[in-house]
Amino acid sequence: MAFVSAKSVETDEWRSIILFGLNVATYKFALAKSLIELGRDEQEVVSLEDLAVPFAKHLCQHLDEVDTQGTFRHSRFLDACRFYNAGKIQHDELITATALLGFVNVIDAFHHLRGADTSTRFFIDERKTSNGGIRLTDTLLQLAHSTESHNYFSEIEARWRLVETAWESRRAGDPMTVLYDSPRELLVPALLGKRKPIAEVRPALNGYQKGHCFYCYRPILIVPDSSDPADVDHFFPHVLMSRGLPVDLDGVWNLVLACQECNRGTGGKMAAVPAVEYLEHLRLRNEYLIWSHHPLRDTLMASTGDNPASRRRFLRTVWDMTAESSVRTDWRPPDRGRSVLG
């Protein structure tokens, strides 16, 4: 099962870095956000001091809300960010500290994924040259100016929120399960009295669908102010619970992103169940989520099974149970793009 397709290597590898990398700190997310911002500004040659400005900004913003930004006990760089947030050092001191301490490992590790380097490079390390920083590649510049640029930025933020919340909960000794807050379309922790939102559900799911409608495969946008924002859809319609289906359909495993035409347009899915061949797409999307760890992995495994075979059986069992209801179970839309799952 491979996430990276030969037809979209560059964008798939970018998403793989964000979604599937193993994290000991959140620096990679701050660097990824910084790269997109600098790419939008056409700043191809970037000194460490210039890179430090957005990099420190993003980390300070997150530290201000969640103090746990790594799995280690102590960090001189994060302490400098904390001092800045507390008003104990000035901005120029923060930038100097960031350039000196903030990039020790993250630049080397950014393109490293599960034991190997990605074939695509989004920047070139020129710290040992007269530039003393990095050089953005054409691929990164194209990504930063693409129509999906805001999707990428939101996906980074959602992944960052999931990771830091899981670490914070682990340190507090709390179990971490993610629930879907339907009215607000947010992911929230399943902890009594601790329902502070983790992330918006659209950017949390979009990368695993590679920015396409789950059903017809057309490209989708997830920013709220876009002309045609994607809908959050229950693959198995929510109405089935009121008809006696003994399964919680508000689980993340059952949520997908769909274009408005597929979800509620003329001939759209509405309260129907997709045709059975879409079950494998749902299973594969859920496997991608499980690959991502923190904390969607545990949430999905608790709901659907602890191995791929049991998860496949779970989905088929739910689909078979829908045959006892009065909803349509063979809905499929016309293809409006190419399949991106499987």
C-alpha positions in Angstrom: 0.0 0.0 0.0 1.7 3.2 -1.2 0.6 6.7 -0.7 2.9 8.3 -3.3 1.6 8.0 -6.9 3.8 8.2 -10.0 1.4 10.7 -11.4 1.7 13.1 -8.5 5.0 12.4 -6.8 5.9 16.0 -5.8 2.6 16.8 -4.0 2.2 13.3 -2.6 5.8 13.4 -1.1 5.1 16.9 0.4 2.0 15.5 2.1 3.9 12.3 3.2 6.5 14.5 5.0 3.7 16.3 6.9 1.3 13.4 7.5 3.5 10.3 8.0 6.8 11.5 9.4 7.7 10.3 12.9 8.1 13.3 15.2 10.3 14.0 18.2 9.5 17.8 17.9 7.1 20.0 16.0 9.9 21.9 14.2 9.1 20.2 10.9 5.7 21.8 10.9 7.0 25.2 11.6 9.6 24.8 8.8 6.9 23.6 6.3 4.7 26.6 7.1 7.7 28.9 6.7 8.7 27.4 3.4 5.2 28.0 1.9 5.2 31.6 3.2 8.7 32.3 1.8 7.7 30.6 -1.5 4.7 32.8 -1.8 7.0 35.8 -1.5 9.3 34.4 -4.2 12.2 34.4 -1.7 14.3 31.7 -3.4 17.6 32.3 -1.5 16.9 32.3 2.2 19.5 33.0 5.0 19.0 31.4 8.4 18.1 34.8 9.8 15.4 35.2 7.2 14.1 31.7 7.8 14.2 32.3 11.5 11.5 35.0 11.3 8.5 32.9 10.2 9.9 29.7 11.9 10.1 31.3 15.4 6.7 33.1 14.8 4.9 29.8 14.3 6.6 28.0 17.2 5.9 30.9 19.6 2.3 30.9 18.6 1.9 27.2 19.3 3.9 27.4 22.5 1.6 30.1 23.7 -1.3 27.6 23.6 0.4 24.2 24.1 3.7 24.1 26.0 4.5 20.6 24.8 6.2 20.8 21.5 8.5 17.8 21.6 9.2 14.5 23.3 12.4 15.7 25.0 12.6 17.1 28.5 14.5 20.3 27.7 15.3 22.5 24.7 17.4 25.7 24.8 15.6 26.9 21.6 12.1 26.4 23.0 13.2 28.1 26.2 14.2 31.1 24.1 10.7 31.1 22.5 9.1 30.9 25.9 11.2 33.8 27.2 10.0 35.8 24.1 6.4 35.0 24.8 6.9 36.1 28.4 8.4 39.4 27.3 11.9 38.6 28.8 13.8 38.8 25.5 13.3 41.1 22.4 12.4 40.0 18.9 15.9 40.4 17.6 17.2 38.2 20.4 14.7 35.6 19.5 15.8 35.6 15.8 19.4 35.3 16.8 18.6 32.4 19.1 16.5 30.7 16.4 19.2 31.0 13.7 21.7 29.6 16.2 19.7 26.8 17.8 16.5 26.2 15.9 17.7 24.5 12.8 20.3 22.0 14.2 18.3 18.9 13.1 15.2 19.9 11.3 16.9 21.0 8.0 18.7 17.7 7.8 15.7 15.7 8.7 13.0 17.4 6.7 13.2 15.2 3.6 13.8 12.0 5.6 10.8 9.7 5.7 10.6 6.2 7.2 14.3 5.3 6.7 14.9 7.0 3.3 15.0 10.4 1.7 12.2 11.6 -0.5 13.0 11.8 -4.2 11.6 15.4 -4.3 13.6 18.2 -2.7 11.7 21.3 -1.6 14.9 23.2 -0.6 18.6 22.7 -0.9 20.8 23.0 2.2 23.4 25.7 1.6 24.4 26.3 5.1 28.0 25.5 4.3 28.2 27.9 1.4 28.4 31.7 1.2 24.6 31.8 1.3 24.6 30.3 4.8 21.0 29.2 4.6 18.8 27.3 2.2 17.6 27.6 -1.4 14.0 26.9 -2.3 13.5 24.6 -5.3 11.2 25.3 -8.3 9.0 22.5 -6.9 8.4 24.4 -3.7 7.8 27.6 -5.5 5.2 25.9 -7.7 3.6 24.3 -4.6 3.5 27.7 -2.8 1.7 29.4 -5.8 -0.7 26.5 -6.6 -4.4 26.6 -6.1 -3.9 24.1 -3.3 -1.5 26.3 -1.4 -4.0 27.2 1.3 -5.0 23.5 1.6 -1.4 22.6 2.3 -1.0 25.3 4.9 -4.2 24.2 6.7 -3.2 20.5 6.6 0.1 21.4 8.3 -1.8 23.2 11.1 -4.2 20.4 11.6 -1.5 17.7 11.8 0.5 19.9 14.2 -2.5 20.3 16.5 -3.1 16.6 16.6 0.5 15.8 17.4 1.0 18.4 20.2 -2.4 17.5 21.7 -1.5 13.8 21.9 1.9 14.6 23.5 0.2 16.9 26.0 -2.4 14.3 26.9 0.3 11.6 27.3 2.3 13.8 29.7 -0.8 14.4 31.7 -1.5 10.7 31.8 -4.8 11.0 30.0 -6.0 8.5 27.3 -6.3 10.2 23.9 -9.4 9.5 21.8 -10.6 11.9 19.1 -14.3 12.6 18.6 -16.2 14.5 15.9 -18.0 17.6 17.1 -20.6 17.6 14.4 -22.3 21.1 15.0 -18.9 22.9 14.8 -17.2 20.4 12.4 -14.2 20.1 14.8 -12.1 17.2 16.1 -12.1 17.3 19.9 -10.5 15.1 22.6 -12.8 12.6 24.3 -11.9 13.8 27.8 -14.6 14.8 30.3 -14.4 18.6 30.9 -11.5 19.0 28.3 -13.4 19.6 25.1 -11.0 22.3 23.8 -11.0 21.8 20.0 -8.0 20.1 18.5 -8.4 20.9 14.8 -11.0 21.6 12.1 -12.0 18.3 10.5 -11.6 19.4 6.8 -7.8 20.1 6.9 -7.3 17.1 9.2 -8.7 14.8 6.5 -7.9 16.5 3.3 -4.3 15.4 2.9 -5.2 11.7 3.2 -7.6 12.2 0.3 -4.9 14.1 -1.6 -7.1 17.1 -2.0 -9.8 15.4 -4.0 -13.5 14.6 -3.5 -13.7 11.1 -2.0 -16.4 10.1 -4.6 -15.9 11.7 -7.9 -12.1 12.6 -7.5 -12.4 16.2 -8.6 -10.0 18.6 -6.8 -11.6 20.2 -3.7 -10.8 23.3 -1.6 -11.2 23.3 2.2 -10.8 27.0 3.0 -14.1 28.4 4.2 -14.1 31.5 2.0 -13.5 29.5 -1.3 -16.2 29.6 -3.9 -17.0 25.8 -3.5 -15.7 24.5 -0.2 -15.8 20.7 0.4 -18.5 19.2 2.6 -17.9 16.9 5.5 -19.9 13.8 4.7 -20.8 10.6 6.6 -19.9 7.7 4.2 -22.6 5.7 6.0 -25.4 8.3 6.4 -26.1 9.6 9.9 -29.8 8.8 9.5 -29.0 5.0 9.8 -28.4 5.4 13.5 -32.1 6.6 13.9 -33.1 3.4 12.1 -31.4 1.1 14.5 -27.9 0.6 13.0 -25.9 -0.3 16.2 -22.8 1.6 15.1 -21.6 5.1 16.0 -21.4 6.8 12.6 -19.9 10.0 14.0 -16.5 8.3 14.2 -13.6 9.7 12.2 -13.5 6.4 10.3 -16.8 7.3 8.7 -16.1 10.9 7.8 -14.9 11.9 4.3 -14.7 15.1 2.3 -16.9 15.4 -0.7 -17.6 18.1 -3.3 -21.0 19.8 -2.8 -22.2 18.3 -6.1 -21.6 14.8 -4.9 -22.9 15.4 -1.4 -26.1 17.4 -2.0 -26.3 18.4 -5.6 -28.7 17.0 -8.2 -28.3 13.3 -8.1 -26.0 13.6 -5.1 -25.5 11.1 -2.3 -27.8 12.7 0.2 -28.8 9.9 2.6 -27.8 7.0 0.3 -25.0 4.5 1.0 -22.3 4.5 -1.7 -21.9 1.4 -3.8 -19.9 -1.5 -2.3 -16.8 -0.8 -4.4 -16.2 2.4 -2.4 -15.7 0.4 0.8 -12.1 -0.4 -0.3 -11.5 3.4 -0.8 -12.8 4.1 2.7 -10.6 1.3 4.2 -7.5 2.6 2.4 -8.2 6.2 3.5 -8.5 4.9 7.0 -5.2 3.0 6.7 -3.5 6.2 5.7 -4.9 7.8 8.8 -3.6 5.0 10.9 -0.2 5.4 9.4 -0.2 8.9 10.7 -0.1 8.0 14.4 -0.9 10.7 17.0 -3.8 10.3 17.9 -6.0 9.2 15.0 -4.3 5.8 14.9 -5.5 4.7 18.3 -9.0 6.3 17.7 -9.5 4.4 14.4 -8.1 1.1 15.7 -10.4 1.2 18.7 -13.4 1.8 16.5 -12.7 -0.5 13.5 -10.1 -3.2 14.5 -6.5 -3.6 15.4 -5.3 -5.0 12.0 -6.1 -4.5 8.3 -8.1 -7.7 8.0 -10.4 -6.9 10.9 -10.9 -3.4 9.7 -11.9 -4.7 6.3 -14.4 -7.0 7.9 -15.8 -4.2 10.1 -16.6 -2.0 7.1 -18.2 -4.9 5.2 -20.3 -5.9 8.2 -21.6 -2.3 8.5 -22.3 -2.1 4.8 -24.2 -5.5 4.9 -26.3 -4.2 7.9 -27.5 -1.3 5.8 -29.3 -3.7 3.5 -31.8 -4.1 6.3 -32.6 -0.4 6.2 -34.7 1.4 3.6 -31.9 3.6 2.3 -30.4 3.2 -1.2 -27.1 1.2 -1.2 -25.8 1.6 -4.8 -25.1 5.3 -5.1 -22.2 6.3 -7.3 -21.4 9.6 -9.1 -19.9 10.2 -12.5 -16.1 10.4 -12.5 -14.9 14.0 -12.6 -11.2 13.2 -12.1 -8.8 10.3 -11.6 -8.8 8.0 -8.6 -6.3 9.1 -6.0 -6.8 6.2 -3.4 -5.3 2.9 -4.4 
